[in-house]
Amino acid sequence: MKGTQVLVKDFNSISNLEEVIEFSNTTKSQTLNYLQSYNSDIEKRVLEVKSKNGKTYHFPYEKVLQHIITHEVHHIGQLSVWAREIGKKPISSDLLFRQI
């Protein structure tokens, strides 16, 4: 959506928690920079995506951002379930007061 190369990480190359944290900090920083520049003009832009079978899809940026937020909430839910499974307190799903 920024018109720049997507950061791709070979997750098999991550072997310890420090590398997970480093990747998280990098992506969090890039996301924050993008969101700080986001405005109503950007919402009206359209992202064109080509599927593997060659079909082209068009999505308004506003809809893509909503999808990303929903996907993040999905991952928070996954982490909460896994935490409970190993006897840990689940993380908060409160996006208003979390420092994200």
WOJOHU-V386520 format. One record per residue. N is the residue number from 1. RES is the residue in three letters. NEAR is the number of other C-alpha atoms within 12 Angstrom. Layout:
n->[N/N]
res->[RES/RES]
near->[NEAR/NEAR]
This chain:
n->[1/2/3/4/5/6/7/8/9/10/11/12/13/14/15/16/17/18/19/20/21/22/23/24/25/26/27/28/29/30/31/32/33/34/35/36/37/38/39/40/41/42/43/44/45/46/47/48/49/50/51/52/53/54/55/56/57/58/59/60/61/62/63/64/65/66/67/68/69/70/71/72/73/74/75/76/77/78/79/80/81/82/83/84/85/86/87/88/89/90/91/92/93/94/95/96/97/98/99/100]
res->[MET/LYS/GLY/THR/GLN/VAL/LEU/VAL/LYS/ASP/PHE/ASN/SER/ILE/SER/ASN/LEU/GLU/GLU/VAL/ILE/GLU/PHE/SER/ASN/THR/THR/LYS/SER/GLN/THR/LEU/ASN/TYR/LEU/GLN/SER/TYR/ASN/SER/ASP/ILE/GLU/LYS/ARG/VAL/LEU/GLU/VAL/LYS/SER/LYS/ASN/GLY/LYS/THR/TYR/HIS/PHE/PRO/TYR/GLU/LYS/VAL/LEU/GLN/HIS/ILE/ILE/THR/HIS/GLU/VAL/HIS/HIS/ILE/GLY/GLN/LEU/SER/VAL/TRP/ALA/ARG/GLU/ILE/GLY/LYS/LYS/PRO/ILE/SER/SER/ASP/LEU/LEU/PHE/ARG/GLN/ILE]
near->[27/18/10/8/8/11/14/11/15/11/11/10/12/15/13/12/11/11/17/19/14/16/22/19/15/17/19/18/15/20/22/16/13/18/19/11/15/19/13/12/12/21/20/18/21/20/21/17/17/12/10/8/8/9/10/12/15/17/20/21/25/23/19/23/24/15/15/16/17/16/14/18/19/15/17/22/19/18/20/20/19/16/16/14/12/11/10/12/13/18/19/20/21/14/14/8/8/10/10/18]
